[in-house]
């Protein structure tokens, strides 16, 4: 398993994922800051739409994001699920 690969929290589906970045609440508390590691982002799988646009699918746990927004947590992760 690569250094950036981790398992999702045991409360979730135990799906392997690639850690791509972090989400934090802004200092003013009126926004969330998303920080993406460019090296990890480059390792993500992409998909293309019918119009030729290329995208990367990333996930953030809603429960963890709520806790960040409400100030219960300082940070949560942004990941890409690894689907074989």
Residue frames as a rotation matrix with the C-alpha (Angstrom) as fourth column:
UNK 1
0.585 0.811 0.000 0.00
0.811 -0.585 0.000 0.00
0.000 0.000 -1.000 0.00
UNK 2
-0.135 -0.630 0.765 1.40
0.570 -0.681 -0.460 3.41
0.811 0.373 0.451 -0.97
UNK 3
-0.849 -0.312 -0.426 2.09
0.527 -0.444 -0.724 6.09
0.037 -0.840 0.542 1.62
UNK 4
-0.855 0.518 0.029 -0.91
-0.516 -0.854 0.062 8.20
0.057 0.038 0.998 0.51
UNK 5
-0.221 0.813 -0.539 -3.38
-0.190 0.507 0.841 5.28
0.957 0.288 0.042 0.54
UNK 6
-0.901 0.033 0.432 -5.44
-0.431 0.043 -0.901 4.92
-0.048 -0.999 -0.024 3.69
UNK 7
-0.614 0.770 -0.172 -8.59
0.705 0.633 0.319 3.15
0.355 0.074 -0.932 4.79
UNK 8
-0.206 0.672 0.711 -11.77
-0.247 -0.739 0.627 5.13
0.947 -0.046 0.318 5.31
UNK 9
-0.535 0.067 0.842 -12.86
-0.837 -0.173 -0.519 5.51
0.111 -0.983 0.149 8.96
UNK 10
-0.997 0.068 -0.037 -14.12
0.072 0.987 -0.145 2.20
0.026 -0.148 -0.989 10.42
UNK 11
-0.378 0.916 -0.133 -17.62
0.004 -0.141 -0.990 3.69
-0.926 -0.375 0.049 10.73
UNK 12
0.134 0.383 -0.914 -17.80
-0.887 -0.364 -0.283 3.93
-0.441 0.849 0.291 6.96
UNK 13
0.884 0.439 -0.159 -17.58
-0.454 0.730 -0.510 1.27
-0.107 0.524 0.845 4.22
UNK 14
0.333 -0.837 0.435 -13.88
-0.030 0.451 0.892 0.40
-0.943 -0.310 0.125 4.63
UNK 15
0.893 -0.020 0.449 -13.18
0.448 0.118 -0.886 1.41
-0.035 0.993 0.115 1.03
UNK 16
-0.072 -0.982 -0.173 -9.53
0.861 -0.149 0.486 2.13
-0.504 -0.114 0.856 0.20
UNK 17
0.915 0.379 0.141 -8.83
0.401 -0.805 -0.436 5.69
-0.052 0.455 -0.889 -0.85
UNK 18
-0.121 -0.931 0.345 -6.09
0.900 -0.250 -0.357 8.04
0.419 0.267 0.868 -1.96
UNK 19
0.329 0.165 -0.930 -5.56
0.692 -0.712 0.118 11.04
-0.642 -0.683 -0.349 0.32
UNK 20
0.124 -0.195 0.973 -5.55
0.896 -0.400 -0.194 14.13
0.427 0.896 0.125 -1.90
UNK 21
-0.550 -0.311 0.775 -5.93
0.061 -0.941 -0.334 17.05
0.833 -0.136 0.537 0.49
UNK 22
-0.654 0.252 -0.713 -7.64
0.748 0.080 -0.659 18.67
-0.109 -0.964 -0.241 3.44
UNK 23
0.045 0.718 0.695 -10.62
0.379 -0.656 0.653 20.89
0.924 0.234 -0.301 4.22
UNK 24
-0.663 -0.226 -0.714 -10.46
0.747 -0.257 -0.613 23.51
-0.045 -0.940 0.339 7.00
UNK 25
0.578 0.810 -0.095 -12.81
0.813 -0.582 -0.006 26.25
-0.060 -0.074 -0.995 8.14
UNK 26
0.083 -0.536 0.840 -11.62
0.450 -0.732 -0.511 29.74
0.889 0.421 0.181 7.23
UNK 27
-0.807 -0.468 -0.359 -10.33
0.532 -0.313 -0.787 32.03
0.256 -0.826 0.502 9.96
UNK 28
-0.784 0.579 0.222 -13.44
-0.595 -0.804 -0.006 34.18
0.175 -0.137 0.975 9.65
UNK 29
-0.758 0.466 0.457 -15.59
0.048 0.738 -0.673 31.04
-0.651 -0.488 -0.582 9.81
UNK 30
0.140 0.868 -0.476 -17.63
-0.514 -0.348 -0.785 32.00
-0.847 0.354 0.397 6.77
UNK 31
0.544 -0.042 -0.838 -16.06
-0.792 0.305 -0.529 29.59
0.277 0.952 0.132 4.25
UNK 32
0.747 -0.427 0.509 -14.14
0.087 0.823 0.561 26.36
-0.659 -0.375 0.652 3.97
UNK 33
0.217 -0.780 -0.587 -10.62
-0.941 -0.326 0.085 26.23
-0.258 0.534 -0.805 2.58
UNK 34
0.943 0.047 0.331 -9.79
0.044 0.964 -0.261 23.25
-0.331 0.261 0.907 0.39
UNK 35
0.167 -0.955 -0.247 -6.10
-0.892 -0.253 0.375 22.41
-0.421 0.157 -0.893 0.02
UNK 36
0.983 0.156 0.098 -5.17
-0.085 0.857 -0.508 19.85
-0.163 0.491 0.856 -2.63
UNK 37
0.095 -0.983 0.160 -1.70
-0.185 0.140 0.973 18.28
-0.978 -0.122 -0.169 -2.84
UNK 38
0.404 0.094 -0.910 -0.69
-0.871 -0.264 -0.414 18.68
-0.279 0.960 -0.025 -6.47
UNK 39
-0.687 -0.681 -0.255 1.44
-0.723 0.677 0.139 15.51
0.078 0.280 -0.957 -6.46
UNK 40
-0.723 0.494 0.483 -1.42
0.113 0.775 -0.622 13.42
-0.681 -0.395 -0.616 -5.07
UNK 41
0.264 0.848 -0.459 -3.88
-0.391 -0.341 -0.855 15.11
-0.882 0.405 0.241 -7.44
UNK 42
-0.075 -0.400 -0.913 -1.70
-0.997 0.005 0.080 14.03
-0.028 0.916 -0.400 -10.35
UNK 43
-0.952 -0.295 0.080 -2.03
-0.300 0.952 -0.054 10.42
-0.060 -0.075 -0.995 -9.16
UNK 44
-0.284 0.933 0.220 -5.84
-0.324 0.123 -0.938 10.54
-0.903 -0.338 0.267 -9.26
UNK 45
-0.625 0.240 0.743 -7.88
0.713 0.563 0.417 8.72
-0.318 0.791 -0.523 -11.84
UNK 46
-0.704 0.404 -0.584 -9.83
-0.472 -0.881 -0.041 10.92
-0.530 0.247 0.811 -14.22
UNK 47
-0.248 0.646 0.722 -12.95
0.747 0.602 -0.282 10.44
-0.617 0.470 -0.632 -16.29
UNK 48
-0.988 -0.079 -0.130 -14.20
-0.031 -0.734 0.679 12.20
-0.149 0.675 0.723 -19.40
UNK 49
-0.122 0.990 -0.075 -17.69
-0.005 -0.077 -0.997 13.42
-0.992 -0.121 0.014 -20.17
UNK 50
0.327 0.363 0.873 -19.42
0.803 0.380 -0.459 13.27
-0.499 0.851 -0.168 -23.53
UNK 51
0.996 0.075 0.041 -18.36
0.086 -0.864 -0.496 16.85
-0.002 0.498 -0.867 -24.27
UNK 52
0.464 -0.886 0.015 -14.67
0.395 0.191 -0.898 15.93
0.793 0.423 0.439 -23.87
UNK 53
0.342 -0.316 0.885 -14.12
-0.737 -0.674 0.044 17.56
0.582 -0.668 -0.464 -20.46
UNK 54
-0.122 -0.490 -0.863 -11.87
0.287 0.815 -0.504 15.70
0.950 -0.309 0.041 -18.02
UNK 55
0.457 0.379 0.805 -12.70
-0.658 -0.464 0.592 15.48
0.598 -0.801 0.037 -14.29
UNK 56
-0.732 -0.559 -0.389 -11.34
-0.042 0.607 -0.793 14.01
0.680 -0.564 -0.468 -11.07
UNK 57
0.409 0.910 -0.072 -13.91
-0.064 0.107 0.992 12.57
0.910 -0.401 0.102 -8.67
UNK 58
-0.760 -0.647 0.064 -13.14
-0.051 -0.040 -0.998 13.42
0.648 -0.761 -0.003 -5.02
UNK 59
0.290 0.877 -0.384 -15.06
0.426 0.241 0.872 12.76
0.857 -0.417 -0.304 -1.80
UNK 60
-0.765 -0.340 0.546 -15.43
-0.356 -0.483 -0.800 14.49
0.536 -0.807 0.249 1.55
UNK 61
-0.584 0.559 -0.589 -17.37
0.754 0.643 -0.136 12.87
0.302 -0.523 -0.797 4.38
UNK 62
0.017 0.696 0.718 -20.51
0.126 -0.714 0.689 14.92
0.992 0.079 -0.100 5.09
UNK 63
0.822 0.284 -0.493 -20.39
0.486 0.101 0.868 14.12
0.297 -0.953 -0.055 8.81
UNK 64
-0.008 -0.918 -0.397 -16.74
0.960 -0.118 0.253 15.18
-0.279 -0.379 0.882 9.06
UNK 65
-0.589 -0.170 0.790 -17.38
0.548 -0.802 0.236 18.32
0.593 0.572 0.566 6.99
UNK 66
0.487 0.829 0.274 -20.29
0.231 -0.425 0.875 19.31
0.842 -0.363 -0.399 9.25
UNK 67
0.680 -0.296 -0.671 -17.99
0.721 0.105 0.685 18.95
-0.132 -0.949 0.285 12.26
UNK 68
-0.487 -0.857 0.166 -15.40
0.873 -0.473 0.121 21.19
-0.026 0.204 0.979 10.59
UNK 69
-0.316 0.448 0.836 -18.04
0.315 -0.782 0.538 23.80
0.895 0.433 0.106 9.75
UNK 70
0.723 0.690 0.031 -19.43
0.149 -0.200 0.969 23.69
0.674 -0.696 -0.247 13.30
UNK 71
0.227 -0.743 0.630 -15.96
-0.758 -0.541 -0.364 23.97
0.611 -0.395 -0.686 14.83
UNK 72
0.852 0.123 0.508 -15.93
-0.446 0.679 0.583 20.49
-0.273 -0.724 0.634 16.41
UNK 73
0.484 -0.742 0.465 -13.02
0.744 0.628 0.227 19.44
-0.460 0.236 0.856 14.19
UNK 74
0.092 -0.548 -0.831 -10.18
-0.199 -0.828 0.524 21.49
-0.976 0.117 -0.185 12.79
UNK 75
-0.424 -0.361 -0.831 -9.66
-0.882 -0.045 0.469 19.54
-0.206 0.932 -0.299 9.58
UNK 76
0.439 0.433 0.787 -10.99
-0.141 0.898 -0.416 16.65
-0.888 0.072 0.455 7.48
UNK 77
-0.550 -0.784 0.287 -9.72
0.068 0.300 0.951 14.90
-0.832 0.543 -0.112 4.40
UNK 78
0.454 0.506 -0.734 -10.39
-0.793 -0.145 -0.591 15.10
-0.405 0.850 0.335 0.68
UNK 79
-0.419 -0.585 0.694 -9.90
-0.265 0.810 0.523 11.70
-0.869 0.035 -0.494 -0.96
UNK 80
-0.101 0.397 -0.912 -10.44
-0.965 0.184 0.187 9.73
0.243 0.899 0.365 -4.11
UNK 81
0.471 0.324 0.820 -12.04
-0.534 0.845 -0.027 6.33
-0.702 -0.425 0.571 -3.64
UNK 82
-0.610 -0.712 -0.347 -9.99
-0.751 0.381 0.540 3.57
-0.253 0.590 -0.767 -5.24
UNK 83
0.493 0.818 0.297 -12.31
-0.535 0.554 -0.637 1.47
-0.685 0.155 0.711 -7.37
UNK 84
-0.569 -0.774 0.278 -10.84
-0.289 0.505 0.813 -1.49
-0.770 0.382 -0.511 -9.20
